[in-house]
Amino acid sequence: MTTGGLPAFTPPPGYPRIKVVRSFDELAGTRFGDGVNALCWPRVLTGDFGEVVTRLGVGQGITPIDDARLAALALNDAGQMAREVLRHDLATLRAHELLPSLDCINGYLQEEETGPMRTDVQSFHVDSATVEADTYLCTYHGPASEGLRNDEALRRVAIPTTRAALLKEYGGADDAGFREFLNDHYYDLHYAALPQAEPFSFGVGHLWRIATEYPGSPVPPCIHRAPPTLPGQSPRLLLIS
């Protein structure tokens, strides 16, 4: 699945929350702790993932790709190698009792802020769960996911103007009920980058496992987002679990 050894991947300087691993077993078996909230397995993948995307012929928005659709694609040799990588990754995650999905993303149907604050996947956010859980993701083609250092981010609900707008929408006092309202609408999962922030790329082909927000987590969750959509970009091919 890989060629030429591990590709260069350097975490943001002075940022110890990302740990680079050298195998899937290490990726899946390493527990988050000591401040580390993201694991990256750098990979150079074989095959033409661009051909897979082209043959899919998706329309606007997010298109889930199931096993049957992937198998039915007429591909050249390089495209077939890419398909085998995708199948291998899906099978590996399923063997670890995970539920991976493969999506071809050709923009998003809603990319503008329509309420007091933006809450879509292109806003910096964290994933959340009620029990211990984490998120796996890999971009195979197209613009890669982006991360943000925890110390370069501020929860949007802590910004006075945003909080005031949310309180107006809620129609009540800044109390336990308001905090429940923020949680119910996922407002408290989104972050703003501080002025000096430098977002970093997750890269293409690398498989990541990132920490989520759940009760009792030993580390803060990893802040990330889908990349901004730019005119003329090729669709993304993304695995997430």
C-alpha positions in Angstrom: 0.0 0.0 0.0 3.0 2.3 0.5 6.1 2.9 -1.5 9.4 4.5 -0.8 9.1 4.5 3.0 7.2 7.0 5.0 6.6 10.4 3.5 7.7 13.5 5.3 5.2 14.7 7.8 6.1 17.3 10.4 3.7 18.4 13.0 3.3 22.1 13.7 6.5 23.3 15.4 6.3 23.4 19.2 3.1 21.5 19.2 3.3 18.2 21.1 -0.4 17.2 20.8 0.3 15.3 17.5 2.1 12.0 17.5 3.4 10.3 14.3 3.1 6.5 14.3 4.5 3.9 11.9 1.7 1.3 11.4 -2.1 0.8 11.7 -1.6 -1.3 14.8 0.2 1.6 16.5 -2.4 4.0 15.2 -5.3 2.0 16.6 -3.6 0.7 19.8 -2.1 4.0 21.2 -4.2 5.5 23.9 -4.5 9.3 24.0 -2.7 10.8 27.0 0.1 13.2 28.1 -1.6 15.9 26.1 -1.5 14.0 22.7 -4.9 14.3 21.0 -4.1 13.3 17.4 -2.2 10.4 15.9 -1.0 10.4 12.2 0.2 7.5 10.2 1.9 9.1 7.2 1.6 7.1 4.0 2.5 7.3 0.3 -0.4 5.5 -1.4 -0.2 3.7 -4.8 -2.7 4.1 -7.5 -4.7 6.8 -9.3 -7.4 8.1 -6.9 -8.2 10.9 -9.3 -9.4 8.3 -11.8 -11.6 6.8 -9.2 -13.2 10.2 -8.5 -13.6 10.9 -12.3 -15.3 7.5 -12.9 -17.7 8.1 -10.0 -19.1 11.1 -11.9 -20.7 12.6 -8.8 -22.9 15.7 -8.7 -22.9 18.6 -6.3 -22.7 17.8 -2.6 -21.7 14.7 -0.7 -22.1 11.3 -2.3 -21.6 8.1 -0.2 -19.8 5.4 -2.1 -20.8 1.9 -1.1 -18.8 -1.3 -1.8 -21.0 -2.2 -4.8 -20.5 1.2 -6.5 -16.8 1.1 -5.9 -16.5 -2.5 -7.3 -18.5 -1.6 -10.5 -16.1 1.2 -11.6 -14.3 0.5 -14.9 -10.7 1.5 -14.0 -7.3 1.3 -15.6 -4.4 -0.4 -13.8 -3.6 2.6 -11.6 -7.2 3.2 -10.8 -7.6 -0.5 -9.8 -4.6 -0.1 -7.4 -6.3 2.9 -5.8 -9.5 0.9 -5.4 -7.7 -1.9 -3.7 -6.2 0.6 -1.2 -9.7 1.9 -0.5 -11.0 -1.6 0.0 -8.1 -2.5 2.2 -8.6 0.5 4.5 -12.4 0.0 4.7 -11.9 -3.7 5.6 -9.2 -2.9 8.2 -11.4 -0.4 10.0 -14.4 -2.8 9.9 -12.2 -5.6 11.3 -11.6 -3.3 14.3 -15.4 -3.0 14.8 -15.6 0.5 13.3 -18.1 1.8 10.8 -16.1 3.7 8.1 -17.8 5.6 5.3 -16.3 6.6 2.0 -17.6 9.8 0.5 -17.0 11.8 -2.6 -17.4 15.5 -1.7 -18.1 18.0 -4.5 -18.8 21.1 -2.4 -21.4 21.5 0.3 -25.0 22.4 -0.2 -24.8 25.0 2.7 -21.5 26.9 3.0 -22.7 30.2 4.4 -23.5 31.3 7.9 -27.3 31.4 8.2 -27.8 31.8 12.0 -25.9 33.4 14.9 -22.9 31.3 14.0 -21.7 28.8 11.4 -22.1 25.1 12.5 -21.2 23.1 9.3 -18.1 20.9 8.8 -16.2 23.7 7.2 -16.2 25.6 10.5 -13.4 24.6 12.9 -15.0 22.1 15.3 -14.5 19.1 17.5 -16.4 15.8 17.3 -18.3 14.7 20.4 -19.7 11.5 21.9 -21.4 10.4 25.1 -18.9 7.6 25.7 -15.2 7.1 24.9 -14.8 7.4 21.1 -12.5 8.8 18.5 -12.5 9.7 14.8 -10.5 8.2 11.9 -10.1 10.1 8.7 -8.1 10.1 5.5 -8.2 12.3 2.4 -7.3 10.2 -0.7 -7.8 12.9 -3.3 -8.5 16.6 -3.4 -8.0 19.2 -0.7 -7.2 17.7 2.7 -8.8 18.3 6.1 -7.3 21.0 8.2 -6.4 21.2 11.9 -6.0 24.0 14.4 -3.9 24.0 17.5 -6.0 24.1 20.7 -4.0 27.0 22.0 -4.8 29.0 18.8 -8.5 28.6 19.1 -11.4 30.1 21.1 -14.9 28.5 21.4 -17.3 30.7 19.4 -19.8 30.7 22.3 -17.2 32.5 24.4 -17.0 35.4 22.0 -19.2 38.1 23.6 -21.0 39.2 20.4 -21.7 35.6 19.3 -22.9 34.7 22.8 -25.2 37.7 22.9 -26.7 36.7 19.5 -27.2 33.1 20.8 -28.8 34.4 24.0 -31.2 36.4 21.8 -32.1 33.3 19.8 -32.5 31.3 23.0 -34.8 33.9 24.6 -33.7 33.4 28.2 -31.0 33.9 30.7 -27.4 32.8 30.6 -28.0 29.8 32.8 -28.0 26.0 32.8 -30.9 26.0 30.3 -28.9 28.1 27.9 -25.9 25.8 28.2 -28.1 22.9 27.4 -29.5 24.8 24.4 -25.9 25.4 23.1 -25.2 21.7 23.5 -28.4 20.6 21.8 -27.6 22.7 18.7 -23.9 21.8 18.6 -23.0 25.5 19.0 -20.5 24.7 21.8 -18.5 22.4 19.5 -17.3 25.2 17.1 -14.2 27.3 17.4 -12.8 30.5 15.9 -9.1 30.8 15.0 -7.2 33.4 16.9 -5.5 36.2 14.9 -2.1 34.6 15.1 -3.3 31.1 14.3 -1.8 29.0 11.6 -4.0 26.1 10.6 -2.2 22.9 9.4 -3.0 20.4 6.7 -3.8 16.7 7.5 -2.2 15.9 4.1 -3.3 13.5 1.4 -3.0 9.7 2.0 -2.2 9.9 5.7 -4.5 8.1 8.1 -5.4 10.0 11.2 -7.1 9.1 14.5 -8.2 12.2 16.5 -9.6 12.7 20.0 -13.3 13.6 20.5 -15.0 15.5 23.3 -16.6 13.0 25.7 -17.1 12.9 29.5 -13.9 12.0 31.3 -11.6 12.4 28.2 -7.9 12.6 29.4 -7.1 15.1 26.6 -8.8 18.0 24.9 -10.5 17.1 21.6 -8.7 17.7 18.3 -10.0 20.8 16.4 -10.4 20.4 12.7 -12.5 21.2 9.7 -13.2 20.3 6.1 -11.2 22.6 3.8 -12.8 25.7 2.2 -14.4 25.0 -1.2 -12.7 26.9 -4.0 -13.8 27.3 -7.6 -12.4 24.7 -10.0 -11.2 22.3 -7.3 -11.5 18.5 -7.9 -13.9 16.7 -5.6 -12.5 15.2 -2.4 -12.4 11.5 -1.7 -12.7 11.1 2.1 -12.8 8.2 4.5 -14.2 8.9 7.9 -15.2 6.7 10.8 
